[in-house]
Amino acid sequence: MICRSFDVLLREAEKADTAKVMAVALHPFITGIPHRIDALDRALEYVCKNDRVWKTTGSEIVAAFRAQAKD
């Protein structure tokens, strides 16, 4: 589901020439189960291999927003 969602958001962003945000909710009860961790690893690898992805933290997003708001 993560990979498919990513592909849709990427297509939408390319059509509109705008950024999209993809939030991935992780709960240890679900993703921390040993038979599921490999699927999460594969999904994150799939998303991160795209050179248009900004892998960031919340504080980096706030800093970027503030820098743009000053303009």
mmCIF file of the N, C-alpha and C atoms, coordinates in Angstrom:
data_MODEL
# 
_entry.id   MODEL 
# 
loop_
_atom_site.group_PDB 
_atom_site.id 
_atom_site.type_symbol 
_atom_site.label_atom_id 
_atom_site.label_alt_id 
_atom_site.label_comp_id 
_atom_site.label_asym_id 
_atom_site.label_entity_id 
_atom_site.label_seq_id 
_atom_site.pdbx_PDB_ins_code 
_atom_site.Cartn_x 
_atom_site.Cartn_y 
_atom_site.Cartn_z 
_atom_site.occupancy 
_atom_site.B_iso_or_equiv 
_atom_site.pdbx_formal_charge 
_atom_site.auth_seq_id 
_atom_site.auth_comp_id 
_atom_site.auth_asym_id 
_atom_site.auth_atom_id 
_atom_site.pdbx_PDB_model_num 
ATOM 1   N N  . MET A 1 1  ? 0.825  -1.197  0.000   1.00 0.00 ? 1  MET A N  1 
ATOM 2   C CA . MET A 1 1  ? 0.000  0.000   0.000   1.00 0.00 ? 1  MET A CA 1 
ATOM 3   C C  . MET A 1 1  ? 0.865  1.256   0.000   1.00 0.00 ? 1  MET A C  1 
ATOM 4   N N  . ILE A 1 2  ? 1.968  1.221   0.714   1.00 0.00 ? 2  ILE A N  1 
ATOM 5   C CA . ILE A 1 2  ? 2.854  2.382   0.754   1.00 0.00 ? 2  ILE A CA 1 
ATOM 6   C C  . ILE A 1 2  ? 3.401  2.677   -0.638  1.00 0.00 ? 2  ILE A C  1 
ATOM 7   N N  . CYS A 1 3  ? 3.856  1.661   -1.333  1.00 0.00 ? 3  CYS A N  1 
ATOM 8   C CA . CYS A 1 3  ? 4.419  1.851   -2.679  1.00 0.00 ? 3  CYS A CA 1 
ATOM 9   C C  . CYS A 1 3  ? 3.363  2.360   -3.647  1.00 0.00 ? 3  CYS A C  1 
ATOM 10  N N  . ARG A 1 4  ? 2.187  1.802   -3.592  1.00 0.00 ? 4  ARG A N  1 
ATOM 11  C CA . ARG A 1 4  ? 1.115  2.248   -4.494  1.00 0.00 ? 4  ARG A CA 1 
ATOM 12  C C  . ARG A 1 4  ? 0.705  3.686   -4.190  1.00 0.00 ? 4  ARG A C  1 
ATOM 13  N N  . SER A 1 5  ? 0.594  4.025   -2.925  1.00 0.00 ? 5  SER A N  1 
ATOM 14  C CA . SER A 1 5  ? 0.256  5.401   -2.543  1.00 0.00 ? 5  SER A CA 1 
ATOM 15  C C  . SER A 1 5  ? 1.331  6.366   -3.026  1.00 0.00 ? 5  SER A C  1 
ATOM 16  N N  . PHE A 1 6  ? 2.572  5.967   -2.858  1.00 0.00 ? 6  PHE A N  1 
ATOM 17  C CA . PHE A 1 6  ? 3.676  6.808   -3.312  1.00 0.00 ? 6  PHE A CA 1 
ATOM 18  C C  . PHE A 1 6  ? 3.604  7.057   -4.817  1.00 0.00 ? 6  PHE A C  1 
ATOM 19  N N  . ASP A 1 7  ? 3.355  6.008   -5.580  1.00 0.00 ? 7  ASP A N  1 
ATOM 20  C CA . ASP A 1 7  ? 3.276  6.137   -7.039  1.00 0.00 ? 7  ASP A CA 1 
ATOM 21  C C  . ASP A 1 7  ? 2.164  7.101   -7.456  1.00 0.00 ? 7  ASP A C  1 
ATOM 22  N N  . VAL A 1 8  ? 1.018  7.018   -6.799  1.00 0.00 ? 8  VAL A N  1 
ATOM 23  C CA . VAL A 1 8  ? -0.096 7.915   -7.114  1.00 0.00 ? 8  VAL A CA 1 
ATOM 24  C C  . VAL A 1 8  ? 0.272  9.363   -6.778  1.00 0.00 ? 8  VAL A C  1 
ATOM 25  N N  . LEU A 1 9  ? 0.819  9.583   -5.600  1.00 0.00 ? 9  LEU A N  1 
ATOM 26  C CA . LEU A 1 9  ? 1.201  10.937  -5.203  1.00 0.00 ? 9  LEU A CA 1 
ATOM 27  C C  . LEU A 1 9  ? 2.275  11.507  -6.121  1.00 0.00 ? 9  LEU A C  1 
ATOM 28  N N  . LEU A 1 10 ? 3.209  10.693  -6.526  1.00 0.00 ? 10 LEU A N  1 
ATOM 29  C CA . LEU A 1 10 ? 4.261  11.156  -7.425  1.00 0.00 ? 10 LEU A CA 1 
ATOM 30  C C  . LEU A 1 10 ? 3.670  11.560  -8.780  1.00 0.00 ? 10 LEU A C  1 
ATOM 31  N N  . ARG A 1 11 ? 2.770  10.749  -9.311  1.00 0.00 ? 11 ARG A N  1 
ATOM 32  C CA . ARG A 1 11 ? 2.112  11.096  -10.579 1.00 0.00 ? 11 ARG A CA 1 
ATOM 33  C C  . ARG A 1 11 ? 1.333  12.407  -10.448 1.00 0.00 ? 11 ARG A C  1 
ATOM 34  N N  . GLU A 1 12 ? 0.598  12.558  -9.357  1.00 0.00 ? 12 GLU A N  1 
ATOM 35  C CA . GLU A 1 12 ? -0.172 13.781  -9.140  1.00 0.00 ? 12 GLU A CA 1 
ATOM 36  C C  . GLU A 1 12 ? 0.743  15.001  -9.029  1.00 0.00 ? 12 GLU A C  1 
ATOM 37  N N  . ALA A 1 13 ? 1.848  14.846  -8.335  1.00 0.00 ? 13 ALA A N  1 
ATOM 38  C CA . ALA A 1 13 ? 2.790  15.956  -8.169  1.00 0.00 ? 13 ALA A CA 1 
ATOM 39  C C  . ALA A 1 13 ? 3.406  16.348  -9.501  1.00 0.00 ? 13 ALA A C  1 
ATOM 40  N N  . GLU A 1 14 ? 3.725  15.378  -10.332 1.00 0.00 ? 14 GLU A N  1 
ATOM 41  C CA . GLU A 1 14 ? 4.319  15.668  -11.635 1.00 0.00 ? 14 GLU A CA 1 
ATOM 42  C C  . GLU A 1 14 ? 3.324  16.374  -12.546 1.00 0.00 ? 14 GLU A C  1 
ATOM 43  N N  . LYS A 1 15 ? 2.068  15.967  -12.502 1.00 0.00 ? 15 LYS A N  1 
ATOM 44  C CA . LYS A 1 15 ? 1.043  16.608  -13.335 1.00 0.00 ? 15 LYS A CA 1 
ATOM 45  C C  . LYS A 1 15 ? 0.812  18.058  -12.919 1.00 0.00 ? 15 LYS A C  1 
ATOM 46  N N  . ALA A 1 16 ? 0.750  18.295  -11.637 1.00 0.00 ? 16 ALA A N  1 
ATOM 47  C CA . ALA A 1 16 ? 0.442  19.628  -11.121 1.00 0.00 ? 16 ALA A CA 1 
ATOM 48  C C  . ALA A 1 16 ? 1.692  20.465  -10.873 1.00 0.00 ? 16 ALA A C  1 
ATOM 49  N N  . ASP A 1 17 ? 2.866  19.858  -11.033 1.00 0.00 ? 17 ASP A N  1 
ATOM 50  C CA . ASP A 1 17 ? 4.143  20.521  -10.757 1.00 0.00 ? 17 ASP A CA 1 
ATOM 51  C C  . ASP A 1 17 ? 4.142  21.153  -9.365  1.00 0.00 ? 17 ASP A C  1 
ATOM 52  N N  . THR A 1 18 ? 3.769  20.342  -8.400  1.00 0.00 ? 18 THR A N  1 
ATOM 53  C CA . THR A 1 18 ? 3.700  20.801  -7.019  1.00 0.00 ? 18 THR A CA 1 
ATOM 54  C C  . THR A 1 18 ? 4.135  19.668  -6.093  1.00 0.00 ? 18 THR A C  1 
ATOM 55  N N  . ALA A 1 19 ? 4.421  20.012  -4.880  1.00 0.00 ? 19 ALA A N  1 
ATOM 56  C CA . ALA A 1 19 ? 4.849  19.014  -3.906  1.00 0.00 ? 19 ALA A CA 1 
ATOM 57  C C  . ALA A 1 19 ? 3.644  18.304  -3.288  1.00 0.00 ? 19 ALA A C  1 
ATOM 58  N N  . LYS A 1 20 ? 3.865  17.106  -2.850  1.00 0.00 ? 20 LYS A N  1 
ATOM 59  C CA . LYS A 1 20 ? 2.868  16.325  -2.116  1.00 0.00 ? 20 LYS A CA 1 
ATOM 60  C C  . LYS A 1 20 ? 3.519  15.830  -0.833  1.00 0.00 ? 20 LYS A C  1 
ATOM 61  N N  . VAL A 1 21 ? 2.712  15.594  0.161   1.00 0.00 ? 21 VAL A N  1 
ATOM 62  C CA . VAL A 1 21 ? 3.197  15.052  1.431   1.00 0.00 ? 21 VAL A CA 1 
ATOM 63  C C  . VAL A 1 21 ? 2.620  13.666  1.607   1.00 0.00 ? 21 VAL A C  1 
ATOM 64  N N  . MET A 1 22 ? 3.489  12.739  1.930   1.00 0.00 ? 22 MET A N  1 
ATOM 65  C CA . MET A 1 22 ? 3.036  11.373  2.187   1.00 0.00 ? 22 MET A CA 1 
ATOM 66  C C  . MET A 1 22 ? 3.378  11.023  3.635   1.00 0.00 ? 22 MET A C  1 
ATOM 67  N N  . ALA A 1 23 ? 2.366  10.888  4.424   1.00 0.00 ? 23 ALA A N  1 
ATOM 68  C CA . ALA A 1 23 ? 2.557  10.487  5.815   1.00 0.00 ? 23 ALA A CA 1 
ATOM 69  C C  . ALA A 1 23 ? 2.355  8.977   5.917   1.00 0.00 ? 23 ALA A C  1 
ATOM 70  N N  . VAL A 1 24 ? 3.250  8.336   6.619   1.00 0.00 ? 24 VAL A N  1 
ATOM 71  C CA . VAL A 1 24 ? 3.149  6.899   6.825   1.00 0.00 ? 24 VAL A CA 1 
ATOM 72  C C  . VAL A 1 24 ? 3.011  6.674   8.329   1.00 0.00 ? 24 VAL A C  1 
ATOM 73  N N  . ALA A 1 25 ? 1.838  6.260   8.738   1.00 0.00 ? 25 ALA A N  1 
ATOM 74  C CA . ALA A 1 25 ? 1.591  6.019   10.158  1.00 0.00 ? 25 ALA A CA 1 
ATOM 75  C C  . ALA A 1 25 ? 2.130  4.643   10.531  1.00 0.00 ? 25 ALA A C  1 
ATOM 76  N N  . LEU A 1 26 ? 2.986  4.617   11.506  1.00 0.00 ? 26 LEU A N  1 
ATOM 77  C CA . LEU A 1 26 ? 3.575  3.353   11.953  1.00 0.00 ? 26 LEU A CA 1 
ATOM 78  C C  . LEU A 1 26 ? 3.233  3.130   13.420  1.00 0.00 ? 26 LEU A C  1 
ATOM 79  N N  . HIS A 1 27 ? 2.756  1.968   13.717  1.00 0.00 ? 27 HIS A N  1 
ATOM 80  C CA . HIS A 1 27 ? 2.462  1.601   15.093  1.00 0.00 ? 27 HIS A CA 1 
ATOM 81  C C  . HIS A 1 27 ? 3.219  0.310   15.384  1.00 0.00 ? 27 HIS A C  1 
ATOM 82  N N  . PRO A 1 28 ? 3.957  0.271   16.476  1.00 0.00 ? 28 PRO A N  1 
ATOM 83  C CA . PRO A 1 28 ? 4.765  -0.915  16.752  1.00 0.00 ? 28 PRO A CA 1 
ATOM 84  C C  . PRO A 1 28 ? 3.961  -2.200  16.886  1.00 0.00 ? 28 PRO A C  1 
ATOM 85  N N  . PHE A 1 29 ? 2.705  -2.085  17.252  1.00 0.00 ? 29 PHE A N  1 
ATOM 86  C CA . PHE A 1 29 ? 1.875  -3.288  17.356  1.00 0.00 ? 29 PHE A CA 1 
ATOM 87  C C  . PHE A 1 29 ? 1.677  -3.934  15.991  1.00 0.00 ? 29 PHE A C  1 
ATOM 88  N N  . ILE A 1 30 ? 1.686  -3.099  14.942  1.00 0.00 ? 30 ILE A N  1 
ATOM 89  C CA . ILE A 1 30 ? 1.476  -3.608  13.592  1.00 0.00 ? 30 ILE A CA 1 
ATOM 90  C C  . ILE A 1 30 ? 2.804  -3.815  12.869  1.00 0.00 ? 30 ILE A C  1 
ATOM 91  N N  . THR A 1 31 ? 3.630  -2.772  12.799  1.00 0.00 ? 31 THR A N  1 
ATOM 92  C CA . THR A 1 31 ? 4.867  -2.865  12.021  1.00 0.00 ? 31 THR A CA 1 
ATOM 93  C C  . THR A 1 31 ? 6.009  -3.524  12.777  1.00 0.00 ? 31 THR A C  1 
ATOM 94  N N  . GLY A 1 32 ? 5.905  -3.604  14.062  1.00 0.00 ? 32 GLY A N  1 
ATOM 95  C CA . GLY A 1 32 ? 6.982  -4.198  14.845  1.00 0.00 ? 32 GLY A CA 1 
ATOM 96  C C  . GLY A 1 32 ? 6.948  -5.711  14.897  1.00 0.00 ? 32 GLY A C  1 
ATOM 97  N N  . ILE A 1 33 ? 5.954  -6.297  14.306  1.00 0.00 ? 33 ILE A N  1 
ATOM 98  C CA . ILE A 1 33 ? 5.846  -7.753  14.285  1.00 0.00 ? 33 ILE A CA 1 
ATOM 99  C C  . ILE A 1 33 ? 6.864  -8.292  13.284  1.00 0.00 ? 33 ILE A C  1 
ATOM 100 N N  . PRO A 1 34 ? 7.665  -9.264  13.678  1.00 0.00 ? 34 PRO A N  1 
ATOM 101 C CA . PRO A 1 34 ? 8.768  -9.723  12.824  1.00 0.00 ? 34 PRO A CA 1 
ATOM 102 C C  . PRO A 1 34 ? 8.388  -10.051 11.375  1.00 0.00 ? 34 PRO A C  1 
ATOM 103 N N  . HIS A 1 35 ? 7.242  -10.646 11.148  1.00 0.00 ? 35 HIS A N  1 
ATOM 104 C CA . HIS A 1 35 ? 6.919  -11.018 9.767   1.00 0.00 ? 35 HIS A CA 1 
ATOM 105 C C  . HIS A 1 35 ? 6.486  -9.828  8.919   1.00 0.00 ? 35 HIS A C  1 
ATOM 106 N N  . ARG A 1 36 ? 6.351  -8.647  9.515   1.00 0.00 ? 36 ARG A N  1 
ATOM 107 C CA . ARG A 1 36 ? 5.951  -7.461  8.758   1.00 0.00 ? 36 ARG A CA 1 
ATOM 108 C C  . ARG A 1 36 ? 7.083  -6.479  8.533   1.00 0.00 ? 36 ARG A C  1 
ATOM 109 N N  . ILE A 1 37 ? 8.151  -6.576  9.265   1.00 0.00 ? 37 ILE A N  1 
ATOM 110 C CA . ILE A 1 37 ? 9.217  -5.578  9.183   1.00 0.00 ? 37 ILE A CA 1 
ATOM 111 C C  . ILE A 1 37 ? 9.896  -5.594  7.814   1.00 0.00 ? 37 ILE A C  1 
ATOM 112 N N  . ASP A 1 38 ? 10.012 -6.761  7.192   1.00 0.00 ? 38 ASP A N  1 
ATOM 113 C CA . ASP A 1 38 ? 10.623 -6.818  5.856   1.00 0.00 ? 38 ASP A CA 1 
ATOM 114 C C  . ASP A 1 38 ? 9.802  -6.039  4.831   1.00 0.00 ? 38 ASP A C  1 
ATOM 115 N N  . ALA A 1 39 ? 8.493  -6.115  4.927   1.00 0.00 ? 39 ALA A N  1 
ATOM 116 C CA . ALA A 1 39 ? 7.635  -5.375  3.997   1.00 0.00 ? 39 ALA A CA 1 
ATOM 117 C C  . ALA A 1 39 ? 7.828  -3.867  4.175   1.00 0.00 ? 39 ALA A C  1 
ATOM 118 N N  . LEU A 1 40 ? 7.946  -3.422  5.412   1.00 0.00 ? 40 LEU A N  1 
ATOM 119 C CA . LEU A 1 40 ? 8.185  -2.006  5.670   1.00 0.00 ? 40 LEU A CA 1 
ATOM 120 C C  . LEU A 1 40 ? 9.546  -1.594  5.116   1.00 0.00 ? 40 LEU A C  1 
ATOM 121 N N  . ASP A 1 41 ? 10.560 -2.399  5.337   1.00 0.00 ? 41 ASP A N  1 
ATOM 122 C CA . ASP A 1 41 ? 11.888 -2.107  4.810   1.00 0.00 ? 41 ASP A CA 1 
ATOM 123 C C  . ASP A 1 41 ? 11.864 -1.969  3.290   1.00 0.00 ? 41 ASP A C  1 
ATOM 124 N N  . ARG A 1 42 ? 11.176 -2.880  2.610   1.00 0.00 ? 42 ARG A N  1 
ATOM 125 C CA . ARG A 1 42 ? 11.092 -2.828  1.144   1.00 0.00 ? 42 ARG A CA 1 
ATOM 126 C C  . ARG A 1 42 ? 10.350 -1.577  0.685   1.00 0.00 ? 42 ARG A C  1 
ATOM 127 N N  . ALA A 1 43 ? 9.279  -1.233  1.366   1.00 0.00 ? 43 ALA A N  1 
ATOM 128 C CA . ALA A 1 43 ? 8.500  -0.049  0.990   1.00 0.00 ? 43 ALA A CA 1 
ATOM 129 C C  . ALA A 1 43 ? 9.322  1.222   1.167   1.00 0.00 ? 43 ALA A C  1 
ATOM 130 N N  . LEU A 1 44 ? 10.023 1.341   2.273   1.00 0.00 ? 44 LEU A N  1 
ATOM 131 C CA . LEU A 1 44 ? 10.840 2.533   2.505   1.00 0.00 ? 44 LEU A CA 1 
ATOM 132 C C  . LEU A 1 44 ? 11.987 2.611   1.509   1.00 0.00 ? 44 LEU A C  1 
ATOM 133 N N  . GLU A 1 45 ? 12.580 1.486   1.173   1.00 0.00 ? 45 GLU A N  1 
ATOM 134 C CA . GLU A 1 45 ? 13.641 1.465   0.164   1.00 0.00 ? 45 GLU A CA 1 
ATOM 135 C C  . GLU A 1 45 ? 13.090 1.921   -1.187  1.00 0.00 ? 45 GLU A C  1 
ATOM 136 N N  . TYR A 1 46 ? 11.904 1.467   -1.536  1.00 0.00 ? 46 TYR A N  1 
ATOM 137 C CA . TYR A 1 46 ? 11.256 1.837   -2.795  1.00 0.00 ? 46 TYR A CA 1 
ATOM 138 C C  . TYR A 1 46 ? 11.029 3.349   -2.864  1.00 0.00 ? 46 TYR A C  1 
ATOM 139 N N  . VAL A 1 47 ? 10.498 3.912   -1.805  1.00 0.00 ? 47 VAL A N  1 
ATOM 140 C CA . VAL A 1 47 ? 10.214 5.346   -1.774  1.00 0.00 ? 47 VAL A CA 1 
ATOM 141 C C  . VAL A 1 47 ? 11.511 6.159   -1.783  1.00 0.00 ? 47 VAL A C  1 
ATOM 142 N N  . CYS A 1 48 ? 12.468 5.757   -0.998  1.00 0.00 ? 48 CYS A N  1 
ATOM 143 C CA . CYS A 1 48 ? 13.694 6.541   -0.837  1.00 0.00 ? 48 CYS A CA 1 
ATOM 144 C C  . CYS A 1 48 ? 14.620 6.476   -2.044  1.00 0.00 ? 48 CYS A C  1 
ATOM 145 N N  . LYS A 1 49 ? 14.448 5.508   -2.915  1.00 0.00 ? 49 LYS A N  1 
ATOM 146 C CA . LYS A 1 49 ? 15.337 5.424   -4.079  1.00 0.00 ? 49 LYS A CA 1 
ATOM 147 C C  . LYS A 1 49 ? 15.006 6.486   -5.127  1.00 0.00 ? 49 LYS A C  1 
ATOM 148 N N  . ASN A 1 50 ? 13.867 7.130   -5.017  1.00 0.00 ? 50 ASN A N  1 
ATOM 149 C CA . ASN A 1 50 ? 13.490 8.174   -5.948  1.00 0.00 ? 50 ASN A CA 1 
ATOM 150 C C  . ASN A 1 50 ? 14.234 9.453   -5.578  1.00 0.00 ? 50 ASN A C  1 
ATOM 151 N N  . ASP A 1 51 ? 14.943 10.042  -6.530  1.00 0.00 ? 51 ASP A N  1 
ATOM 152 C CA . ASP A 1 51 ? 15.757 11.218  -6.226  1.00 0.00 ? 51 ASP A CA 1 
ATOM 153 C C  . ASP A 1 51 ? 14.939 12.493  -6.028  1.00 0.00 ? 51 ASP A C  1 
ATOM 154 N N  . ARG A 1 52 ? 13.634 12.438  -6.269  1.00 0.00 ? 52 ARG A N  1 
ATOM 155 C CA . ARG A 1 52 ? 12.783 13.611  -6.049  1.00 0.00 ? 52 ARG A CA 1 
ATOM 156 C C  . ARG A 1 52 ? 12.178 13.633  -4.646  1.00 0.00 ? 52 ARG A C  1 
ATOM 157 N N  . VAL A 1 53 ? 12.464 12.639  -3.843  1.00 0.00 ? 53 VAL A N  1 
ATOM 158 C CA . VAL A 1 53 ? 11.903 12.545  -2.490  1.00 0.00 ? 53 VAL A CA 1 
ATOM 159 C C  . VAL A 1 53 ? 12.771 13.346  -1.521  1.00 0.00 ? 53 VAL A C  1 
ATOM 160 N N  . TRP A 1 54 ? 12.112 14.194  -0.757  1.00 0.00 ? 54 TRP A N  1 
ATOM 161 C CA . TRP A 1 54 ? 12.790 14.941  0.298   1.00 0.00 ? 54 TRP A CA 1 
ATOM 162 C C  . TRP A 1 54 ? 12.567 14.182  1.590   1.00 0.00 ? 54 TRP A C  1 
ATOM 163 N N  . LYS A 1 55 ? 13.578 13.461  2.023   1.00 0.00 ? 55 LYS A N  1 
ATOM 164 C CA . LYS A 1 55 ? 13.496 12.731  3.290   1.00 0.00 ? 55 LYS A CA 1 
ATOM 165 C C  . LYS A 1 55 ? 13.888 13.721  4.378   1.00 0.00 ? 55 LYS A C  1 
ATOM 166 N N  . THR A 1 56 ? 12.946 14.033  5.228   1.00 0.00 ? 56 THR A N  1 
ATOM 167 C CA . THR A 1 56 ? 13.162 15.143  6.143   1.00 0.00 ? 56 THR A CA 1 
ATOM 168 C C  . THR A 1 56 ? 12.577 14.878  7.525   1.00 0.00 ? 56 THR A C  1 
ATOM 169 N N  . THR A 1 57 ? 12.849 15.784  8.406   1.00 0.00 ? 57 THR A N  1 
ATOM 170 C CA . THR A 1 57 ? 12.288 15.744  9.754   1.00 0.00 ? 57 THR A CA 1 
ATOM 171 C C  . THR A 1 57 ? 11.267 16.869  9.899   1.00 0.00 ? 57 THR A C  1 
ATOM 172 N N  . GLY A 1 58 ? 10.499 16.813  10.943  1.00 0.00 ? 58 GLY A N  1 
ATOM 173 C CA . GLY A 1 58 ? 9.524  17.862  11.197  1.00 0.00 ? 58 GLY A CA 1 
ATOM 174 C C  . GLY A 1 58 ? 10.173 19.223  11.368  1.00 0.00 ? 58 GLY A C  1 
ATOM 175 N N  . SER A 1 59 ? 11.296 19.281  12.054  1.00 0.00 ? 59 SER A N  1 
ATOM 176 C CA . SER A 1 59 ? 11.955 20.573  12.269  1.00 0.00 ? 59 SER A CA 1 
ATOM 177 C C  . SER A 1 59 ? 12.506 21.143  10.962  1.00 0.00 ? 59 SER A C  1 
ATOM 178 N N  . GLU A 1 60 ? 12.930 20.285  10.040  1.00 0.00 ? 60 GLU A N  1 
ATOM 179 C CA . GLU A 1 60 ? 13.395 20.768  8.740   1.00 0.00 ? 60 GLU A CA 1 
ATOM 180 C C  . GLU A 1 60 ? 12.233 21.335  7.916   1.00 0.00 ? 60 GLU A C  1 
ATOM 181 N N  . ILE A 1 61 ? 11.078 20.734  8.043   1.00 0.00 ? 61 ILE A N  1 
ATOM 182 C CA . ILE A 1 61 ? 9.892  21.255  7.351   1.00 0.00 ? 61 ILE A CA 1 
ATOM 183 C C  . ILE A 1 61 ? 9.526  22.622  7.896   1.00 0.00 ? 61 ILE A C  1 
ATOM 184 N N  . VAL A 1 62 ? 9.552  22.782  9.207   1.00 0.00 ? 62 VAL A N  1 
ATOM 185 C CA . VAL A 1 62 ? 9.241  24.068  9.830   1.00 0.00 ? 62 VAL A CA 1 
ATOM 186 C C  . VAL A 1 62 ? 10.240 25.130  9.377   1.00 0.00 ? 62 VAL A C  1 
ATOM 187 N N  . ALA A 1 63 ? 11.521 24.789  9.345   1.00 0.00 ? 63 ALA A N  1 
ATOM 188 C CA . ALA A 1 63 ? 12.543 25.738  8.914   1.00 0.00 ? 63 ALA A CA 1 
ATOM 189 C C  . ALA A 1 63 ? 12.334 26.162  7.458   1.00 0.00 ? 63 ALA A C  1 
ATOM 190 N N  . ALA A 1 64 ? 11.992 25.222  6.588   1.00 0.00 ? 64 ALA A N  1 
ATOM 191 C CA . ALA A 1 64 ? 11.743 25.542  5.184   1.00 0.00 ? 64 ALA A CA 1 
ATOM 192 C C  . ALA A 1 64 ? 10.517 26.440  5.051   1.00 0.00 ? 64 ALA A C  1 
ATOM 193 N N  . PHE A 1 65 ? 9.475  26.146  5.816   1.00 0.00 ? 65 PHE A N  1 
ATOM 194 C CA . PHE A 1 65 ? 8.261  26.971  5.790   1.00 0.00 ? 65 PHE A CA 1 
ATOM 195 C C  . PHE A 1 65 ? 8.569  28.389  6.246   1.00 0.00 ? 65 PHE A C  1 
ATOM 196 N N  . ARG A 1 66 ? 9.297  28.500  7.330   1.00 0.00 ? 66 ARG A N  1 
ATOM 197 C CA . ARG A 1 66 ? 9.632  29.839  7.851   1.00 0.00 ? 66 ARG A CA 1 
ATOM 198 C C  . ARG A 1 66 ? 10.483 30.624  6.869   1.00 0.00 ? 66 ARG A C  1 
ATOM 199 N N  . ALA A 1 67 ? 11.394 29.956  6.205   1.00 0.00 ? 67 ALA A N  1 
ATOM 200 C CA . ALA A 1 67 ? 12.237 30.633  5.213   1.00 0.00 ? 67 ALA A CA 1 
ATOM 201 C C  . ALA A 1 67 ? 11.394 31.148  4.055   1.00 0.00 ? 67 ALA A C  1 
ATOM 202 N N  . GLN A 1 68 ? 10.402 30.398  3.634   1.00 0.00 ? 68 GLN A N  1 
ATOM 203 C CA . GLN A 1 68 ? 9.540  30.841  2.542   1.00 0.00 ? 68 GLN A CA 1 
ATOM 204 C C  . GLN A 1 68 ? 8.576  31.928  2.991   1.00 0.00 ? 68 GLN A C  1 
ATOM 205 N N  . ALA A 1 69 ? 8.140  31.862  4.239   1.00 0.00 ? 69 ALA A N  1 
ATOM 206 C CA . ALA A 1 69 ? 7.187  32.843  4.758   1.00 0.00 ? 69 ALA A CA 1 
ATOM 207 C C  . ALA A 1 69 ? 7.818  34.232  4.880   1.00 0.00 ? 69 ALA A C  1 
ATOM 208 N N  . LYS A 1 70 ? 9.133  34.295  5.033   1.00 0.00 ? 70 LYS A N  1 
ATOM 209 C CA . LYS A 1 70 ? 9.825  35.581  5.153   1.00 0.00 ? 70 LYS A CA 1 
ATOM 210 C C  . LYS A 1 70 ? 9.853  36.337  3.831   1.00 0.00 ? 70 LYS A C  1 
ATOM 211 N N  . ASP A 1 71 ? 9.759  35.622  2.737   1.00 0.00 ? 71 ASP A N  1 
ATOM 212 C CA . ASP A 1 71 ? 9.836  36.243  1.397   1.00 0.00 ? 71 ASP A CA 1 
ATOM 213 C C  . ASP A 1 71 ? 8.625  37.049  1.058   1.00 0.00 ? 71 ASP A C  1 
# 
